[in-house]
Amino acid sequence: ELILGPVFSSSAKAIIANIKKAGLVMIPFTTDPTVAQPGVFILGFLVHEQVRRIINFGISQNILRYAVLAPGTPYGETIVDTMQQVVMQAGGELSKIAYYEPSGSNLNDVVKEFADYDRRHNLLVSQKELLLKKDDPVSLAALERLEQLDTIGDVKFDAILIPESGGRLAEVAALLPFYDVDPGRVQLMGTLLWHISGLGKEPSLVGGWYPAPSPQQNSDFYKRFKNIYGYKPPAISTHGYDSVALASILARNYKVDPYNINNFSLPNGFSGVDGVFRFTRIGLSERGFAVLEVTRESAV
């Protein structure tokens, strides 16, 4: 009556026709929204939900002007498309979009242009040239201050979303202050790709925000699993656990026809080890992600 899985979108798409013909319901663990349809409910962490959560949090912190710096991949393009929708719906402004080669070959040039470095540097040079023609104390003091700077003038955004991970993320984050985008003044944001250990080793990422399941909610699951089996489970194991728990809850609450398609899209949703989630009638999932902040030791 109910199929839990598969993991990958290609596998799910391959069997949807058979699932429909047999009158079954399927809960695949993919993050591909194109798999979703009535009776095929996606449990994976959807990109749209990640972007929606982090942007809405930013708006709540009075951040209105956004930029996105993404790899030129299908994932990066999906992030940008989603940003364009979500930022507008939230009442913000998407001021800057830039793509770089997935290999990182043009990353330096892209970040330099993204930071509007040349214009801001030339503005500094012009200002210094004007002050050099004056010898009053105020002008001399201003000139002395400018000697400490590489650029003047602000960038046209207050937050940057960087949908990247690992070494490439650290490289992007390090280039931004190199081209005078101050992470102390411009909020760095990420997606679930940031949910890895050791992120705070790159100083520019400290203070960055990203959406993720609440650590407090799923820590008990990880502890229990490790106590029983002796190792930490992979992250996707929470989907397996939650899907089995959901099947059990529906079987208990609905003695007749528990896996009727209408029982999956209840407005109050379900409480899982990764937090609250609910399915829409068209098969997408909505989640109550937490927003974590990168620290030098971990994320809180």
C-alpha atoms as an extended CHARMM CRD file, in Angstrom:
* protein
*
       300  EXT
         1         1  GLU       CA              0.0000000000        0.0000000000        0.0000000000  PROA      1               0.0000000000
         2         2  LEU       CA              2.9140000000        2.3540000000        0.6860000000  PROA      2               0.0000000000
         3         3  ILE       CA              6.4050000000        2.5530000000       -0.8120000000  PROA      3               0.0000000000
         4         4  LEU       CA              9.1700000000        4.2180000000        1.2460000000  PROA      4               0.0000000000
         5         5  GLY       CA             11.9750000000        5.4180000000       -1.0290000000  PROA      5               0.0000000000
         6         6  PRO       CA             13.7390000000        5.2400000000       -3.3970000000  PROA      6               0.0000000000
         7         7  VAL       CA             16.5630000000        7.7080000000       -2.7710000000  PROA      7               0.0000000000
         8         8  PHE       CA             17.3330000000        9.1450000000       -6.2160000000  PROA      8               0.0000000000
         9         9  SER       CA             14.9990000000       11.0600000000       -8.5070000000  PROA      9               0.0000000000
        10        10  SER       CA             15.8460000000        8.9190000000      -11.5540000000  PROA      10              0.0000000000
        11        11  SER       CA             14.7800000000        5.7960000000       -9.6650000000  PROA      11              0.0000000000
        12        12  ALA       CA             11.5780000000        7.4280000000       -8.4430000000  PROA      12              0.0000000000
        13        13  LYS       CA             10.6330000000        8.6760000000      -11.9170000000  PROA      13              0.0000000000
        14        14  ALA       CA             11.2660000000        5.2160000000      -13.3680000000  PROA      14              0.0000000000
        15        15  ILE       CA              8.5500000000        3.6140000000      -11.2360000000  PROA      15              0.0000000000
        16        16  ILE       CA              5.9160000000        6.3680000000      -10.9150000000  PROA      16              0.0000000000
        17        17  ALA       CA              3.7700000000        4.9070000000      -13.7080000000  PROA      17              0.0000000000
        18        18  ASN       CA              3.7810000000        1.5140000000      -11.9830000000  PROA      18              0.0000000000
        19        19  ILE       CA              2.9840000000        3.1030000000       -8.6220000000  PROA      19              0.0000000000
        20        20  LYS       CA              0.0050000000        4.9390000000      -10.1180000000  PROA      20              0.0000000000
        21        21  LYS       CA             -1.2490000000        1.8520000000      -11.9410000000  PROA      21              0.0000000000
        22        22  ALA       CA             -1.1530000000       -0.1710000000       -8.7220000000  PROA      22              0.0000000000
        23        23  GLY       CA             -2.9110000000        2.5530000000       -6.7340000000  PROA      23              0.0000000000
        24        24  LEU       CA             -0.0300000000        2.9320000000       -4.2800000000  PROA      24              0.0000000000
        25        25  VAL       CA              1.4920000000        5.9340000000       -2.4950000000  PROA      25              0.0000000000
        26        26  MET       CA              5.2450000000        6.5720000000       -2.6110000000  PROA      26              0.0000000000
        27        27  ILE       CA              7.5180000000        8.6660000000       -0.3390000000  PROA      27              0.0000000000
        28        28  PRO       CA             10.8480000000        9.0870000000       -2.1680000000  PROA      28              0.0000000000
        29        29  PHE       CA             13.7980000000       10.6820000000       -0.3520000000  PROA      29              0.0000000000
        30        30  THR       CA             14.9360000000       12.7730000000       -3.3110000000  PROA      30              0.0000000000
        31        31  THR       CA             15.2670000000       16.5700000000       -3.2690000000  PROA      31              0.0000000000
        32        32  ASP       CA             14.0780000000       16.9170000000       -6.8840000000  PROA      32              0.0000000000
        33        33  PRO       CA             10.7430000000       18.7980000000       -6.8930000000  PROA      33              0.0000000000
        34        34  THR       CA              9.8790000000       17.5750000000      -10.4030000000  PROA      34              0.0000000000
        35        35  VAL       CA              9.2460000000       14.1080000000       -8.9560000000  PROA      35              0.0000000000
        36        36  ALA       CA              6.3630000000       15.3940000000       -6.8170000000  PROA      36              0.0000000000
        37        37  GLN       CA              2.7400000000       14.7970000000       -7.7740000000  PROA      37              0.0000000000
        38        38  PRO       CA             -0.4240000000       13.6700000000       -5.9740000000  PROA      38              0.0000000000
        39        39  GLY       CA              0.4360000000       10.3460000000       -4.3770000000  PROA      39              0.0000000000
        40        40  VAL       CA              4.2040000000       10.8730000000       -4.6760000000  PROA      40              0.0000000000
        41        41  PHE       CA              5.2710000000       12.8300000000       -1.6060000000  PROA      41              0.0000000000
        42        42  ILE       CA              8.8860000000       14.0210000000       -1.4610000000  PROA      42              0.0000000000
        43        43  LEU       CA             10.5410000000       13.7540000000        1.9370000000  PROA      43              0.0000000000
        44        44  GLY       CA             13.9490000000       15.1820000000        0.9310000000  PROA      44              0.0000000000
        45        45  PHE       CA             15.0840000000       18.6900000000        1.8780000000  PROA      45              0.0000000000
        46        46  LEU       CA             13.8530000000       20.8150000000       -1.0230000000  PROA      46              0.0000000000
        47        47  VAL       CA             15.9390000000       23.7380000000       -2.2550000000  PROA      47              0.0000000000
        48        48  HSD       CA             12.9160000000       26.0370000000       -2.2830000000  PROA      48              0.0000000000
        49        49  GLU       CA             12.2890000000       25.3940000000        1.4070000000  PROA      49              0.0000000000
        50        50  GLN       CA             15.9230000000       26.0760000000        2.2940000000  PROA      50              0.0000000000
        51        51  VAL       CA             15.9960000000       29.3650000000        0.3930000000  PROA      51              0.0000000000
        52        52  ARG       CA             12.5800000000       30.4160000000        1.6730000000  PROA      52              0.0000000000
        53        53  ARG       CA             13.6320000000       29.8540000000        5.2820000000  PROA      53              0.0000000000
        54        54  ILE       CA             16.9350000000       31.7190000000        5.1310000000  PROA      54              0.0000000000
        55        55  ILE       CA             15.5130000000       34.6710000000        3.1600000000  PROA      55              0.0000000000
        56        56  ASN       CA             12.4860000000       35.0340000000        5.4290000000  PROA      56              0.0000000000
        57        57  PHE       CA             14.8390000000       34.9980000000        8.4110000000  PROA      57              0.0000000000
        58        58  GLY       CA             16.9650000000       37.6730000000        6.7640000000  PROA      58              0.0000000000
        59        59  ILE       CA             13.8890000000       39.8160000000        6.1060000000  PROA      59              0.0000000000
        60        60  SER       CA             12.9460000000       39.4420000000        9.7820000000  PROA      60              0.0000000000
        61        61  GLN       CA             16.3740000000       40.8850000000       10.6050000000  PROA      61              0.0000000000
        62        62  ASN       CA             15.6740000000       43.9030000000        8.3350000000  PROA      62              0.0000000000
        63        63  ILE       CA             17.9560000000       42.6920000000        5.5340000000  PROA      63              0.0000000000
        64        64  LEU       CA             16.2700000000       43.7080000000        2.2840000000  PROA      64              0.0000000000
        65        65  ARG       CA             18.9490000000       43.7420000000       -0.4330000000  PROA      65              0.0000000000
        66        66  TYR       CA             20.2930000000       40.3430000000       -1.5200000000  PROA      66              0.0000000000
        67        67  ALA       CA             22.8830000000       38.9410000000       -3.9090000000  PROA      67              0.0000000000
        68        68  VAL       CA             23.6700000000       35.3820000000       -4.9650000000  PROA      68              0.0000000000
        69        69  LEU       CA             27.0620000000       34.0140000000       -6.0040000000  PROA      69              0.0000000000
        70        70  ALA       CA             26.5580000000       30.5190000000       -7.4020000000  PROA      70              0.0000000000
        71        71  PRO       CA             28.3180000000       27.8100000000       -9.4020000000  PROA      71              0.0000000000
        72        72  GLY       CA             27.1790000000       27.4770000000      -13.0040000000  PROA      72              0.0000000000
        73        73  THR       CA             25.5230000000       24.1060000000      -12.3950000000  PROA      73              0.0000000000
        74        74  PRO       CA             21.8870000000       22.9270000000      -12.4510000000  PROA      74              0.0000000000
        75        75  TYR       CA             21.9290000000       23.2530000000       -8.6600000000  PROA      75              0.0000000000
        76        76  GLY       CA             23.2640000000       26.8170000000       -8.8280000000  PROA      76              0.0000000000
        77        77  GLU       CA             20.6950000000       27.7510000000      -11.4690000000  PROA      77              0.0000000000
        78        78  THR       CA             17.9130000000       26.2770000000       -9.3410000000  PROA      78              0.0000000000
        79        79  ILE       CA             19.0930000000       28.3620000000       -6.3860000000  PROA      79              0.0000000000
        80        80  VAL       CA             19.0720000000       31.5530000000       -8.4720000000  PROA      80              0.0000000000
        81        81  ASP       CA             15.6060000000       30.8410000000       -9.9150000000  PROA      81              0.0000000000
        82        82  THR       CA             14.3030000000       30.2000000000       -6.4120000000  PROA      82              0.0000000000
        83        83  MET       CA             15.9580000000       33.3360000000       -5.0440000000  PROA      83              0.0000000000
        84        84  GLN       CA             14.2590000000       35.4440000000       -7.7070000000  PROA      84              0.0000000000
        85        85  GLN       CA             10.8630000000       34.1330000000       -6.6100000000  PROA      85              0.0000000000
        86        86  VAL       CA             11.3690000000       34.0400000000       -2.8490000000  PROA      86              0.0000000000
        87        87  VAL       CA             13.0780000000       37.4170000000       -2.4110000000  PROA      87              0.0000000000
        88        88  MET       CA             10.3470000000       39.2030000000       -4.3620000000  PROA      88              0.0000000000
        89        89  GLN       CA              7.5880000000       37.4110000000       -2.4390000000  PROA      89              0.0000000000
        90        90  ALA       CA              9.2600000000       38.3260000000        0.8660000000  PROA      90              0.0000000000
        91        91  GLY       CA              9.4090000000       42.0290000000       -0.0450000000  PROA      91              0.0000000000
        92        92  GLY       CA             13.1590000000       42.1820000000       -0.6680000000  PROA      92              0.0000000000
        93        93  GLU       CA             15.3410000000       43.0210000000       -3.6570000000  PROA      93              0.0000000000
        94        94  LEU       CA             17.7370000000       40.7280000000       -5.5330000000  PROA      94              0.0000000000
        95        95  SER       CA             20.4330000000       43.2290000000       -6.4860000000  PROA      95              0.0000000000
        96        96  LYS       CA             23.1750000000       41.0350000000       -7.9270000000  PROA      96              0.0000000000
        97        97  ILE       CA             23.5020000000       37.5960000000       -9.5460000000  PROA      97              0.0000000000
        98        98  ALA       CA             26.7990000000       36.0270000000      -10.5770000000  PROA      98              0.0000000000
        99        99  TYR       CA             27.8400000000       32.5640000000      -11.7290000000  PROA      99              0.0000000000
       100       100  TYR       CA             31.3370000000       31.0580000000      -11.7340000000  PROA      100             0.0000000000
       101       101  GLU       CA             32.6970000000       27.9530000000      -13.4260000000  PROA      101             0.0000000000
       102       102  PRO       CA             32.1410000000       24.8130000000      -11.3120000000  PROA      102             0.0000000000
       103       103  SER       CA             35.8870000000       24.1370000000      -11.5990000000  PROA      103             0.0000000000
       104       104  GLY       CA             36.6010000000       27.5230000000      -10.0060000000  PROA      104             0.0000000000
       105       105  SER       CA             38.8330000000       28.5060000000      -12.9320000000  PROA      105             0.0000000000
       106       106  ASN       CA             37.3540000000       32.0120000000      -13.2170000000  PROA      106             0.0000000000
       107       107  LEU       CA             36.4380000000       32.4700000000       -9.5660000000  PROA      107             0.0000000000
       108       108  ASN       CA             38.8910000000       35.2910000000       -8.8850000000  PROA      108             0.0000000000
       109       109  ASP       CA             37.6220000000       37.3960000000      -11.8120000000  PROA      109             0.0000000000
       110       110  VAL       CA             33.9690000000       36.7210000000      -11.0280000000  PROA      110             0.0000000000
       111       111  VAL       CA             34.2870000000       37.7060000000       -7.3620000000  PROA      111             0.0000000000
       112       112  LYS       CA             36.2510000000       40.8330000000       -8.2860000000  PROA      112             0.0000000000
       113       113  GLU       CA             33.4780000000       41.9350000000      -10.6530000000  PROA      113             0.0000000000
       114       114  PHE       CA             30.7870000000       40.8260000000       -8.2020000000  PROA      114             0.0000000000
       115       115  ALA       CA             32.3600000000       43.0670000000       -5.5370000000  PROA      115             0.0000000000
       116       116  ASP       CA             32.4320000000       46.0230000000       -7.9750000000  PROA      116             0.0000000000
       117       117  TYR       CA             36.0650000000       46.3220000000       -6.9580000000  PROA      117             0.0000000000
       118       118  ASP       CA             37.4330000000       48.3250000000       -9.8920000000  PROA      118             0.0000000000
       119       119  ARG       CA             34.8100000000       51.0650000000       -9.6670000000  PROA      119             0.0000000000
       120       120  ARG       CA             35.1610000000       51.3780000000       -5.9000000000  PROA      120             0.0000000000
       121       121  HSD       CA             38.9780000000       51.3520000000       -6.1150000000  PROA      121             0.0000000000
       122       122  ASN       CA             38.9780000000       54.0270000000       -8.8310000000  PROA      122             0.0000000000
       123       123  LEU       CA             36.6440000000       56.1090000000       -6.6970000000  PROA      123             0.0000000000
       124       124  LEU       CA             39.2070000000       55.9130000000       -3.8970000000  PROA      124             0.0000000000
       125       125  VAL       CA             42.0330000000       56.9600000000       -6.2280000000  PROA      125             0.0000000000
       126       126  SER       CA             40.0360000000       59.9510000000       -7.4680000000  PROA      126             0.0000000000
       127       127  GLN       CA             39.2020000000       61.0260000000       -3.9320000000  PROA      127             0.0000000000
       128       128  LYS       CA             42.8510000000       60.8040000000       -2.8690000000  PROA      128             0.0000000000
       129       129  GLU       CA             43.9370000000       62.8510000000       -5.8890000000  PROA      129             0.0000000000
       130       130  LEU       CA             41.5120000000       65.6130000000       -4.9110000000  PROA      130             0.0000000000
       131       131  LEU       CA             42.7260000000       65.6450000000       -1.3120000000  PROA      131             0.0000000000
       132       132  LEU       CA             46.3860000000       65.7510000000       -2.4020000000  PROA      132             0.0000000000
       133       133  LYS       CA             45.7140000000       69.1780000000       -3.9260000000  PROA      133             0.0000000000
       134       134  LYS       CA             44.7130000000       70.5290000000       -0.5050000000  PROA      134             0.0000000000
       135       135  ASP       CA             46.8220000000       71.1880000000        2.5700000000  PROA      135             0.0000000000
       136       136  ASP       CA             44.2640000000       72.0820000000        5.2350000000  PROA      136             0.0000000000
       137       137  PRO       CA             44.1610000000       69.8930000000        8.3790000000  PROA      137             0.0000000000
       138       138  VAL       CA             40.7720000000       68.3450000000        7.5770000000  PROA      138             0.0000000000
       139       139  SER       CA             41.8660000000       67.2670000000        4.0910000000  PROA      139             0.0000000000
       140       140  LEU       CA             45.1710000000       65.9020000000        5.3790000000  PROA      140             0.0000000000
       141       141  ALA       CA             43.3650000000       63.8800000000        8.0630000000  PROA      141             0.0000000000
       142       142  ALA       CA             40.9070000000       62.5350000000        5.4790000000  PROA      142             0.0000000000
       143       143  LEU       CA             43.7870000000       61.5900000000        3.1860000000  PROA      143             0.0000000000
       144       144  GLU       CA             45.4980000000       59.7320000000        5.9990000000  PROA      144             0.0000000000
       145       145  ARG       CA             42.3370000000       57.7210000000        6.6030000000  PROA      145             0.0000000000
       146       146  LEU       CA             41.9860000000       56.8850000000        2.9140000000  PROA      146             0.0000000000
       147       147  GLU       CA             45.5500000000       55.5880000000        2.8000000000  PROA      147             0.0000000000
       148       148  GLN       CA             44.3610000000       52.6690000000        4.9450000000  PROA      148             0.0000000000
       149       149  LEU       CA             41.6480000000       51.6720000000        2.4510000000  PROA      149             0.0000000000
       150       150  ASP       CA             41.5250000000       49.7420000000       -0.8200000000  PROA      150             0.0000000000
       151       151  THR       CA             38.1270000000       51.0380000000       -1.9160000000  PROA      151             0.0000000000
       152       152  ILE       CA             35.4170000000       53.4800000000       -0.9160000000  PROA      152             0.0000000000
       153       153  GLY       CA             31.6910000000       53.2070000000       -1.4420000000  PROA      153             0.0000000000
       154       154  ASP       CA             29.3560000000       50.4060000000       -0.4820000000  PROA      154             0.0000000000
       155       155  VAL       CA             28.2960000000       47.3990000000       -2.5000000000  PROA      155             0.0000000000
       156       156  LYS       CA             24.6400000000       47.3070000000       -3.5420000000  PROA      156             0.0000000000
       157       157  PHE       CA             23.5980000000       44.4070000000       -1.3380000000  PROA      157             0.0000000000
       158       158  ASP       CA             23.4130000000       43.6060000000        2.3650000000  PROA      158             0.0000000000
       159       159  ALA       CA             23.5380000000       39.7940000000        2.1940000000  PROA      159             0.0000000000
       160       160  ILE       CA             25.0540000000       37.1880000000       -0.1450000000  PROA      160             0.0000000000
       161       161  LEU       CA             23.7500000000       33.6470000000       -0.5920000000  PROA      161             0.0000000000
       162       162  ILE       CA             26.5610000000       31.2250000000       -1.4990000000  PROA      162             0.0000000000
       163       163  PRO       CA             25.1830000000       27.7490000000       -2.3740000000  PROA      163             0.0000000000
       164       164  GLU       CA             28.5180000000       25.9690000000       -2.1400000000  PROA      164             0.0000000000
       165       165  SER       CA             30.3970000000       23.5690000000        0.1380000000  PROA      165             0.0000000000
       166       166  GLY       CA             33.8540000000       22.3300000000        1.0900000000  PROA      166             0.0000000000
       167       167  GLY       CA             37.0260000000       23.8900000000       -0.2480000000  PROA      167             0.0000000000
       168       168  ARG       CA             35.2310000000       25.8780000000       -2.9360000000  PROA      168             0.0000000000
       169       169  LEU       CA             33.0490000000       27.5530000000       -0.2890000000  PROA      169             0.0000000000
       170       170  ALA       CA             36.1370000000       28.5050000000        1.7270000000  PROA      170             0.0000000000
       171       171  GLU       CA             37.7450000000       29.8890000000       -1.4430000000  PROA      171             0.0000000000
       172       172  VAL       CA             34.7160000000       32.0440000000       -2.2820000000  PROA      172             0.0000000000
       173       173  ALA       CA             34.4400000000       33.2880000000        1.2990000000  PROA      173             0.0000000000
       174       174  ALA       CA             38.1310000000       34.2320000000        1.4160000000  PROA      174             0.0000000000
       175       175  LEU       CA             37.9880000000       36.1490000000       -1.8840000000  PROA      175             0.0000000000
       176       176  LEU       CA             35.1330000000       38.3850000000       -0.7700000000  PROA      176             0.0000000000
       177       177  PRO       CA             37.1050000000       40.3220000000        1.9000000000  PROA      177             0.0000000000
       178       178  PHE       CA             40.1400000000       40.2700000000       -0.4230000000  PROA      178             0.0000000000
       179       179  TYR       CA             38.0480000000       42.3800000000       -2.7870000000  PROA      179             0.0000000000
       180       180  ASP       CA             36.7480000000       44.5320000000        0.0420000000  PROA      180             0.0000000000
       181       181  VAL       CA             33.3870000000       42.9520000000        0.7750000000  PROA      181             0.0000000000
       182       182  ASP       CA             33.3750000000       42.9670000000        4.5590000000  PROA      182             0.0000000000
       183       183  PRO       CA             31.5520000000       39.9530000000        6.1140000000  PROA      183             0.0000000000
       184       184  GLY       CA             31.1350000000       42.1370000000        9.1830000000  PROA      184             0.0000000000
       185       185  ARG       CA             28.8580000000       44.4150000000        7.1640000000  PROA      185             0.0000000000
       186       186  VAL       CA             27.4940000000       42.0530000000        4.5140000000  PROA      186             0.0000000000
       187       187  GLN       CA             25.7410000000       38.9730000000        5.8830000000  PROA      187             0.0000000000
       188       188  LEU       CA             26.8830000000       35.6740000000        4.3480000000  PROA      188             0.0000000000
       189       189  MET       CA             24.2010000000       33.0010000000        3.9150000000  PROA      189             0.0000000000
       190       190  GLY       CA             24.2080000000       29.4170000000        2.7330000000  PROA      190             0.0000000000
       191       191  THR       CA             22.0720000000       26.3750000000        2.1030000000  PROA      191             0.0000000000
       192       192  LEU       CA             22.1290000000       22.9350000000        3.6970000000  PROA      192             0.0000000000
       193       193  LEU       CA             25.4470000000       22.3870000000        1.9050000000  PROA      193             0.0000000000
       194       194  TRP       CA             26.9300000000       24.3980000000        4.7720000000  PROA      194             0.0000000000
       195       195  HSD       CA             25.8040000000       21.8130000000        7.3170000000  PROA      195             0.0000000000
       196       196  ILE       CA             29.2510000000       20.2550000000        7.7610000000  PROA      196             0.0000000000
       197       197  SER       CA             31.8330000000       20.2790000000       10.5320000000  PROA      197             0.0000000000
       198       198  GLY       CA             34.8070000000       22.6220000000       10.5250000000  PROA      198             0.0000000000
       199       199  LEU       CA             33.1490000000       25.4660000000        8.6120000000  PROA      199             0.0000000000
       200       200  GLY       CA             34.3690000000       28.0350000000       11.1470000000  PROA      200             0.0000000000
       201       201  LYS       CA             38.0060000000       27.3960000000       10.2200000000  PROA      201             0.0000000000
       202       202  GLU       CA             37.5190000000       29.9630000000        7.4440000000  PROA      202             0.0000000000
       203       203  PRO       CA             37.2510000000       33.2730000000        9.3710000000  PROA      203             0.0000000000
       204       204  SER       CA             35.0580000000       34.9310000000        6.7270000000  PROA      204             0.0000000000
       205       205  LEU       CA             32.3430000000       32.3100000000        7.2700000000  PROA      205             0.0000000000
       206       206  VAL       CA             32.0990000000       32.8750000000       11.0180000000  PROA      206             0.0000000000
       207       207  GLY       CA             28.7860000000       34.5940000000       11.6660000000  PROA      207             0.0000000000
       208       208  GLY       CA             27.2360000000       33.1980000000        8.4760000000  PROA      208             0.0000000000
       209       209  TRP       CA             23.6930000000       31.8050000000        8.5420000000  PROA      209             0.0000000000
       210       210  TYR       CA             22.1960000000       28.7130000000        6.9360000000  PROA      210             0.0000000000
       211       211  PRO       CA             19.0040000000       26.6270000000        7.2830000000  PROA      211             0.0000000000
       212       212  ALA       CA             19.1650000000       23.1180000000        8.7230000000  PROA      212             0.0000000000
       213       213  PRO       CA             17.1740000000       20.6940000000       10.8400000000  PROA      213             0.0000000000
       214       214  SER       CA             17.2530000000       21.7100000000       14.4930000000  PROA      214             0.0000000000
       215       215  PRO       CA             20.2980000000       20.0610000000       16.1530000000  PROA      215             0.0000000000
       216       216  GLN       CA             18.3570000000       19.8290000000       19.4010000000  PROA      216             0.0000000000
       217       217  GLN       CA             15.6040000000       17.7950000000       17.7560000000  PROA      217             0.0000000000
       218       218  ASN       CA             17.6790000000       15.2140000000       15.9400000000  PROA      218             0.0000000000
       219       219  SER       CA             20.5480000000       14.8950000000       18.4330000000  PROA      219             0.0000000000
       220       220  ASP       CA             18.5490000000       12.3480000000       20.4780000000  PROA      220             0.0000000000
       221       221  PHE       CA             18.0520000000       10.2160000000       17.3730000000  PROA      221             0.0000000000
       222       222  TYR       CA             21.7700000000       10.2340000000       16.5660000000  PROA      222             0.0000000000
       223       223  LYS       CA             22.7040000000        9.4170000000       20.1720000000  PROA      223             0.0000000000
       224       224  ARG       CA             20.2630000000        6.5060000000       20.3760000000  PROA      224             0.0000000000
       225       225  PHE       CA             21.4170000000        5.1370000000       17.0270000000  PROA      225             0.0000000000
       226       226  LYS       CA             25.0870000000        5.2970000000       18.0110000000  PROA      226             0.0000000000
       227       227  ASN       CA             24.4090000000        3.6670000000       21.3900000000  PROA      227             0.0000000000
       228       228  ILE       CA             22.6750000000        0.7400000000       19.6560000000  PROA      228             0.0000000000
       229       229  TYR       CA             24.8250000000        0.2720000000       16.5390000000  PROA      229             0.0000000000
       230       230  GLY       CA             28.1530000000        1.8010000000       17.5540000000  PROA      230             0.0000000000
       231       231  TYR       CA             28.4850000000        4.4080000000       14.7910000000  PROA      231             0.0000000000
       232       232  LYS       CA             26.9050000000        7.6840000000       13.7080000000  PROA      232             0.0000000000
       233       233  PRO       CA             24.3270000000        7.1260000000       10.9610000000  PROA      233             0.0000000000
       234       234  PRO       CA             24.4030000000        8.9830000000        7.6300000000  PROA      234             0.0000000000
       235       235  ALA       CA             22.1980000000       12.0750000000        7.4840000000  PROA      235             0.0000000000
       236       236  ILE       CA             19.6800000000       10.4770000000        5.1140000000  PROA      236             0.0000000000
       237       237  SER       CA             18.8640000000        7.8590000000        7.7510000000  PROA      237             0.0000000000
       238       238  THR       CA             16.5410000000       10.3760000000        9.3950000000  PROA      238             0.0000000000
       239       239  HSD       CA             14.3520000000       10.2230000000        6.2700000000  PROA      239             0.0000000000
       240       240  GLY       CA             14.0860000000        6.4610000000        6.6330000000  PROA      240             0.0000000000
       241       241  TYR       CA             13.2180000000        6.8000000000       10.3010000000  PROA      241             0.0000000000
       242       242  ASP       CA             10.6490000000        9.5540000000        9.7630000000  PROA      242             0.0000000000
       243       243  SER       CA              8.9550000000        7.7700000000        6.8590000000  PROA      243             0.0000000000
       244       244  VAL       CA              8.5360000000        4.5660000000        8.8980000000  PROA      244             0.0000000000
       245       245  ALA       CA              7.2460000000        6.5980000000       11.8580000000  PROA      245             0.0000000000
       246       246  LEU       CA              4.7640000000        8.3560000000        9.5600000000  PROA      246             0.0000000000
       247       247  ALA       CA              3.5400000000        5.0220000000        8.1960000000  PROA      247             0.0000000000
       248       248  SER       CA              3.0650000000        3.7980000000       11.7620000000  PROA      248             0.0000000000
       249       249  ILE       CA              1.1620000000        6.9220000000       12.8400000000  PROA      249             0.0000000000
       250       250  LEU       CA             -1.2160000000        6.7450000000        9.8770000000  PROA      250             0.0000000000
       251       251  ALA       CA             -1.8350000000        3.0200000000       10.4500000000  PROA      251             0.0000000000
       252       252  ARG       CA             -2.6780000000        3.7440000000       14.0830000000  PROA      252             0.0000000000
       253       253  ASN       CA             -4.8920000000        6.7690000000       13.4220000000  PROA      253             0.0000000000
       254       254  TYR       CA             -6.7730000000        5.4000000000       10.4110000000  PROA      254             0.0000000000
       255       255  LYS       CA             -7.8560000000        1.7940000000       10.8680000000  PROA      255             0.0000000000
       256       256  VAL       CA             -9.5050000000        1.7340000000        7.4470000000  PROA      256             0.0000000000
       257       257  ASP       CA             -7.5190000000        2.8340000000        4.3930000000  PROA      257             0.0000000000
       258       258  PRO       CA             -4.6340000000        4.4180000000        6.3920000000  PROA      258             0.0000000000
       259       259  TYR       CA             -2.6040000000        5.2900000000        3.3030000000  PROA      259             0.0000000000
       260       260  ASN       CA             -5.3370000000        7.1200000000        1.4750000000  PROA      260             0.0000000000
       261       261  ILE       CA             -3.7260000000        9.9830000000       -0.4400000000  PROA      261             0.0000000000
       262       262  ASN       CA             -5.7150000000       12.5770000000        1.5520000000  PROA      262             0.0000000000
       263       263  ASN       CA             -4.2050000000       11.4590000000        4.8720000000  PROA      263             0.0000000000
       264       264  PHE       CA             -0.7290000000       12.6700000000        3.8710000000  PROA      264             0.0000000000
       265       265  SER       CA             -1.5040000000       16.3640000000        3.3870000000  PROA      265             0.0000000000
       266       266  LEU       CA             -2.9020000000       17.2600000000        6.7990000000  PROA      266             0.0000000000
       267       267  PRO       CA             -2.4370000000       21.0020000000        7.5250000000  PROA      267             0.0000000000
       268       268  ASN       CA             -0.7740000000       20.4380000000       10.9110000000  PROA      268             0.0000000000
       269       269  GLY       CA              1.8050000000       18.1150000000        9.3880000000  PROA      269             0.0000000000
       270       270  PHE       CA              3.9440000000       15.6420000000       11.3080000000  PROA      270             0.0000000000
       271       271  SER       CA              6.7290000000       15.8710000000       13.8570000000  PROA      271             0.0000000000
       272       272  GLY       CA              9.8810000000       14.0480000000       12.7690000000  PROA      272             0.0000000000
       273       273  VAL       CA             13.4280000000       13.7500000000       14.0680000000  PROA      273             0.0000000000
       274       274  ASP       CA             14.4310000000       16.5360000000       11.6360000000  PROA      274             0.0000000000
       275       275  GLY       CA             11.5960000000       18.7630000000       12.8700000000  PROA      275             0.0000000000
       276       276  VAL       CA              8.0510000000       19.4500000000       11.7500000000  PROA      276             0.0000000000
       277       277  PHE       CA              7.1650000000       18.7210000000        8.1300000000  PROA      277             0.0000000000
       278       278  ARG       CA              4.0430000000       18.5230000000        6.0440000000  PROA      278             0.0000000000
       279       279  PHE       CA              3.1480000000       17.4950000000        2.5280000000  PROA      279             0.0000000000
       280       280  THR       CA              1.1740000000       19.5660000000        0.0630000000  PROA      280             0.0000000000
       281       281  ARG       CA             -1.4920000000       17.9550000000       -2.1010000000  PROA      281             0.0000000000
       282       282  ILE       CA              0.8270000000       18.1130000000       -5.0960000000  PROA      282             0.0000000000
       283       283  GLY       CA              3.5080000000       16.0870000000       -3.2850000000  PROA      283             0.0000000000
       284       284  LEU       CA              5.9830000000       18.7540000000       -2.1540000000  PROA      284             0.0000000000
       285       285  SER       CA              7.1950000000       18.9720000000        1.4400000000  PROA      285             0.0000000000
       286       286  GLU       CA              7.3100000000       22.0270000000        3.6890000000  PROA      286             0.0000000000
       287       287  ARG       CA              9.6540000000       22.0680000000        6.6830000000  PROA      287             0.0000000000
       288       288  GLY       CA             10.2560000000       24.0670000000        9.8210000000  PROA      288             0.0000000000
       289       289  PHE       CA             14.0140000000       24.4890000000        9.4080000000  PROA      289             0.0000000000
       290       290  ALA       CA             16.0900000000       26.1410000000       12.1140000000  PROA      290             0.0000000000
       291       291  VAL       CA             18.5850000000       28.8620000000       11.1530000000  PROA      291             0.0000000000
       292       292  LEU       CA             22.1120000000       28.1150000000       12.3900000000  PROA      292             0.0000000000
       293       293  GLU       CA             25.0210000000       30.5410000000       12.7670000000  PROA      293             0.0000000000
       294       294  VAL       CA             28.5980000000       29.5000000000       12.0420000000  PROA      294             0.0000000000
       295       295  THR       CA             30.9790000000       29.8510000000       14.9890000000  PROA      295             0.0000000000
       296       296  ARG       CA             34.6830000000       29.0330000000       15.1930000000  PROA      296             0.0000000000
       297       297  GLU       CA             33.9140000000       25.7050000000       16.8550000000  PROA      297             0.0000000000
       298       298  SER       CA             30.5770000000       24.6890000000       15.3410000000  PROA      298             0.0000000000
       299       299  ALA       CA             27.1590000000       26.0290000000       14.3550000000  PROA      299             0.0000000000
       300       300  VAL       CA             24.5200000000       27.1670000000       16.8590000000  PROA      300             0.0000000000
